[in-house]
């Protein structure tokens, strides 16, 4: 059996890995930390945003909480 991960394989992340993933994506997409994104999300700063970068991060919020 190959040790290579197949496209259909599910990889579970630890809570710490999930937060790291979220932080990396926030930095790459918006140039802010994951914590900054969450604070701004919680305060409603992105409520009316139609930016696909914001929605890409929003779907990853469960990895942080």
ZIQUIWO-V193732 format. One record per residue. N is the residue number from 1. OMEGA is omega in whole degrees, -180 to 180 (999 if undefined). NEAR is the number of other C-alpha atoms within 8 Angstrom. D_LAST is the distance of its C-alpha to the last C-alpha in Angstrom with 1 decimal. Layout:
n:N omega:OMEGA near:NEAR d_last:D_LAST
n:N omega:OMEGA near:NEAR d_last:D_LAST
//
This chain:
n:1 omega:-178 near:2 d_last:35.1
n:2 omega:178 near:3 d_last:33.6
n:3 omega:180 near:4 d_last:30.7
n:4 omega:180 near:4 d_last:29.6
n:5 omega:178 near:5 d_last:26.4
n:6 omega:179 near:5 d_last:27.5
n:7 omega:-177 near:4 d_last:25.9
n:8 omega:179 near:4 d_last:25.1
n:9 omega:177 near:6 d_last:23.5
n:10 omega:178 near:4 d_last:19.9
n:11 omega:179 near:4 d_last:18.2
n:12 omega:179 near:4 d_last:15.2
n:13 omega:171 near:7 d_last:12.9
n:14 omega:176 near:6 d_last:11.8
n:15 omega:179 near:8 d_last:8.3
n:16 omega:178 near:7 d_last:10.4
n:17 omega:178 near:8 d_last:12.1
n:18 omega:178 near:11 d_last:9.1
n:19 omega:178 near:11 d_last:8.4
n:20 omega:177 near:8 d_last:12.2
n:21 omega:-179 near:8 d_last:12.6
n:22 omega:-180 near:14 d_last:10.6
n:23 omega:179 near:11 d_last:12.6
n:24 omega:-180 near:10 d_last:15.8
n:25 omega:179 near:10 d_last:15.6
n:26 omega:179 near:14 d_last:15.1
n:27 omega:-178 near:11 d_last:18.0
n:28 omega:-174 near:8 d_last:20.1
n:29 omega:-174 near:7 d_last:19.8
n:30 omega:180 near:7 d_last:19.8
n:31 omega:177 near:7 d_last:20.8
n:32 omega:178 near:9 d_last:18.0
n:33 omega:175 near:10 d_last:15.1
n:34 omega:178 near:13 d_last:11.5
n:35 omega:178 near:7 d_last:11.2
n:36 omega:178 near:8 d_last:14.2
n:37 omega:-179 near:10 d_last:13.0
n:38 omega:179 near:9 d_last:10.0
n:39 omega:180 near:8 d_last:12.6
n:40 omega:177 near:10 d_last:15.1
n:41 omega:-178 near:10 d_last:13.1
n:42 omega:-180 near:7 d_last:12.4
n:43 omega:177 near:6 d_last:16.1
n:44 omega:-178 near:7 d_last:17.3
n:45 omega:-177 near:8 d_last:18.9
n:46 omega:-173 near:8 d_last:18.1
n:47 omega:-177 near:6 d_last:18.9
n:48 omega:-178 near:5 d_last:22.3
n:49 omega:173 near:6 d_last:21.6
n:50 omega:179 near:6 d_last:23.2
n:51 omega:-180 near:6 d_last:22.4
n:52 omega:177 near:6 d_last:21.3
n:53 omega:179 near:8 d_last:19.4
n:54 omega:-179 near:10 d_last:17.1
n:55 omega:176 near:9 d_last:16.6
n:56 omega:178 near:8 d_last:16.1
n:57 omega:-177 near:11 d_last:13.1
n:58 omega:-180 near:7 d_last:11.8
n:59 omega:178 near:7 d_last:11.8
n:60 omega:-179 near:9 d_last:9.6
n:61 omega:179 near:10 d_last:6.7
n:62 omega:177 near:6 d_last:5.3
n:63 omega:-176 near:9 d_last:5.9
n:64 omega:-175 near:9 d_last:3.8
n:65 omega:999 near:4 d_last:0.0
//
